[in-house]
């Protein structure tokens, strides 16, 4: 079993390549470029929003805005890494969205912006984690959400649903 600590560089940051070794995400759905801070109760991660992101082709046509659902997805991905940091044998688990509530969007996110996710672990049991997240674009507060993520056995979950694909 690998410790997530081993993926941190000398500044305590985690590169995109190492993020991909910790959470099961990849392009074009990776919502983090770098983790700036990872502590037991908090994660701070960033992503540069490129004008070439596929979703800008149709949201909104002629006036590209990052979809709010993808902003919340970014909070969820950062929270997934945070939860894995707090779970023993995290490689044997899948972290899944269970409930999202009180998502708010205060400002749009446009191509060229750098977004910063700040997620806090509020409470965790063996099977669920409560997380609060805030998103900043170019250092301005743009969104927040609270969510519950499920912590499940990877083999059980994938075995249960693999036949139903």
Secondary structure, DSSP 8 states (H G I E B T S, - for coil): ---GGGG--TTS-EEHHHHHHHSS--TTS---SEEEEE-SSEEEEEEE--TT-GGGGTTTTTS----HHHHHHHHHHHHHHHHHHTSTTGGGEEEEEEEEEEEEE-S---TT-EEEEEEEEEEE-SSEEEEEEEEEETTEEEEEEEEEEEEEEHHHHHHHHHTT-
